[in-house]
Amino acid sequence: MFSKQNFCLLVLLFFLGCRAETPAPLQTVRLVTLKKSSSSLPADPAITIPKTEFRFTEGLAGWEGVDSVAGLTVRNGMMTGRSTGNNPILHLERKTSKENADVIHSIEINIRVSAGANFRIGFLGAEKFDPEEAKANVRDFSALLESTPVIAGSKVQSYTLKPRFAYPSSDTRHILVVPTDQSEAEFEIESIRLIFRKEYLATIPSGVSWQGLKGIYHETIVSRSPEVIRLDLTMPKNPWLDLNIGTIEDGPVTFRITLNEKKGKEKTVFERTVTRPHVWQPVTVPLSGSGREASLALTIATEKPGMIGFWGSPAVRSRISQQSSKASTKPPQGVIVIWTDTLRKDHLDVYGYNRSTAPNVKRIASEGVLFKNCITQATWTKVASPTLFSGLYPTAHGVIDFDDRLPSSAETLAEIFQKAGYATIGFSSNLFTATYSNFHQGFEQLHEDSSLPNPQSSKTSRDYIDRLLPWLDTHRHVPFFVFLHAYDSHDPYEPYPPYNTLWSDPAKKAEHEKQLENARKIIKHPLLRAFGMPDRREMLEAKINPEEFVTYAEGWYDGSIRAMDSEIGRLMQFLRNNNLEEKTLLVFAGDHGEEFLEHERMFHGQTVYGELTDVPLIFWRPGTLRGGLTITDTVEIVDVMPTILELSGLKAAQNMQGQSMTALLHTKSSGNAAEASTVSGVWKTRPAFSMKAVTSDNASPPPQEDESFAVVLDEWKLIHNTKSSSNVPEYELFHQTSDPLNKKNVAAQNPQIVKKLSKLIDEWRQKSAANALKPDTDAAKSLSQEELERLRSLGYIQ
């Protein structure tokens, strides 16, 4: 419940073509977009799936009061009781959940409460139930519970919750119910029902939806035996079928594909029986009939009718020639974006750090273009990532708080590549770059952190590179777009061997961990306590030497960077060995930094000081981009998307607020290029902005109810603290060039500069907010019912 676990563009958007000088994109036929020439199999009422439902006609049946519950009993078939606090907790241990990997689709509750505003429910997967842990989780992280508003009164009401997180049955061993959020309220619960995906799918016609198996998601055609799904298409040049198959059934499911070229015989081109559920199996099928009209028939055969099969991200692609590609101005065949989480620029040796933390990144910079001054628009991943993927500032894309989702009307980087015929894959290391945030738009395949061997670990690059390399090998003959969210430098900092001992003495590990546990007893904020992030005052109160504590943590942090760098080295080696080096555009960027007591705190998302806002940025494509070029102009993460698209010969929506940096990439020498101009356009120096908004309490970083806005222009940086819980002045001015960590406030000595820059912040806030995307509730009004249902099935609109 409290771990990290926890695309079809809107049909109204027009197709994005290439620039005139760019060859048309190689043809890709995505089968999920084709209309079936045979109707879907309707729901079969004869198919019965065992329900997971709790009623109380025979007593409490294992339910117990854990906290703030009095008089728990069963009366007239209802579980009744009274709350004695604002967090009354009921608990049930499920005995049948352990081996089931199916996920909850929805939750139905029939309940009456005499007072209160919200019903909440959560799940724990631990074998042993810890009442104190349950109390702490409900008390400190209530925002992570699934909840619904309730109508207090005298009647039983029915409520349906659609979970925000993916809950496999195996992770729902313990059910926690908080029936009301008000003390001295009576409650009566008639029933609680968990509807799992298998049960839900049995009640609806087959079709296209967003489906995951053990944390790996695909845009999927869901079919049921003995259905035949026939799809008509025109074969592209040198066609081959690219897909993944899987099932949620325990029994064998045979997947079969037949090809019927018009006026020809129907022949079976693929057949495979799957006996292991909840695992995707990649499939490549060579096809014939270039340029001809044909039809593909997808069928599954099972022991019983109505059993389900998943056809994940099926696409007929055109295989291209792999002739040697020397330096040219042609668009790249592949684009890879490495989005590094919590990576401080000043902890990379390419930016002058005294430790060799990232030799492979340093090599990439020597062969590519290094940006010395890149500013991120937000200092936590939830808000920074949509800026990268939409080319919009946070107040425009609307993702500010923990539960915010990127509106489905956003035109994402992945969607544009997908519509241009690229194979798209994403690797997400936490829920902020996952389906939970509607970040899956445009990805044919998305690996979420729940798919990792240890979702609690922050060391994700090795596992994800292990998966990426075979995928690249399969797709090395087609255009591809890859998003890799590398999490290694995020806490917990300790890396795996041998990197854990590079810069931290293993003999001192036990003492460091003991100090951390002592600090947890002092840390007041629940989130920072959970992460183990004391500020300087709390360290001193816990009798910890702040400098020694942070130095040890930084040794682990740097070791984690080195471990990630080794995995990036494996990726670069693959590109070199497979003739993809000059055909691939690689972008290496950071979402935000990390505080190590520069301003008396640790962690991130709390401020907009330089240790958090100044991030690394490198563009690499040998033979096309000038190797060894260094750009000192101040740029922004919001500029990355328009730059990638221009380099790829693709157009983007006019509402993008970033500007392309292509002119900078094509300058002839390192240094400031404020007047850079090429055939690609002109670079105009402009202010760079960052923000930290007020967020919901107890949800996630940023943990304080502060609000700050920052602007960087020329040699100056101004922070406007519009709301503050600490003793900081409203305006802070720093000489950005000589004081990149923003340690010395010189606002009092430079009132005219403060006035000038504060006006820029005000103008930017107004302009950015005026161009905000419409929320899905507004956008849905202009859609047909068919369009709306399709977007809902894909998870774009809830």
PyMOL commands that set and color helices and strands:
alter all, ss='L'
color gray80, all
select helices_A, chain A and resi 31-33+131-140+142-144+169-171+197-201+345-347+349-351+359-367+381-390+394-397+413-419+431-433+435-437+449-451+461-474+499-501+506-520+526-531+536-541+546-577+581-583+610-613+637-647+662-665+751-770+776-782+785-793
alter helices_A, ss='H'
color red, helices_A
select strands_A, chain A and resi 28-30+52-55+64-67+69-75+78-83+89-93+104-113+118-124+146-149+157-161+174-178+186-196+207-213+216-224+228-234+239-246+253-261+266-274+281-286+293-302+308-318+334-340+369-375+423-427+445-447+480-486+584-590+595-596+602-603+614-620+629-636+677-678+681-682+688-692+707-713+716-723+731-735
alter strands_A, ss='S'
color yellow, strands_A
deselect
rebuild
show_as cartoon
